């Protein structure tokens, strides 16, 4: 009877030990910080939609840091996954905004050149 209790206790402790050891999501944290930097460098603070998603990412990053301090790495991992998605969305929104601006500038330059060419042709 004592031997079976010892085996059951050892098995339970082993199971608890494995369940509680979720690795710290340090790579995910670095990924989120990198995406946040990229969004900031692209000017996310100047675009309301990108700014919102960047703010959400930063809040989730802070919550993940708190969870990691409390050894709740599983929750931290989930928060970091969401934070990365928001940060990457901010980056995508900024890239789209920048591409739209560049396209508008190209159209404006083309129209200006067309007008100049028409004026020069009419002056001849």
JOQUINOR-V310979 format. One line per field, one symbol per residue. ss: DSSP state (a for helix, b for strand, c for the rest). A space follows every 50 residues. Layout:
ss = ???
This chain:
ss = caaaaaaaaaaaaaaaaaaacccccaaaaaaaaaaaaaaaaccaaacaaa aaaaaaaaaaaaaaaaaaacccaaaaaaaaaaaaaaaaaaaaaaaaaaaa aaaaaaaaaaaaaaaaaaaaaaac
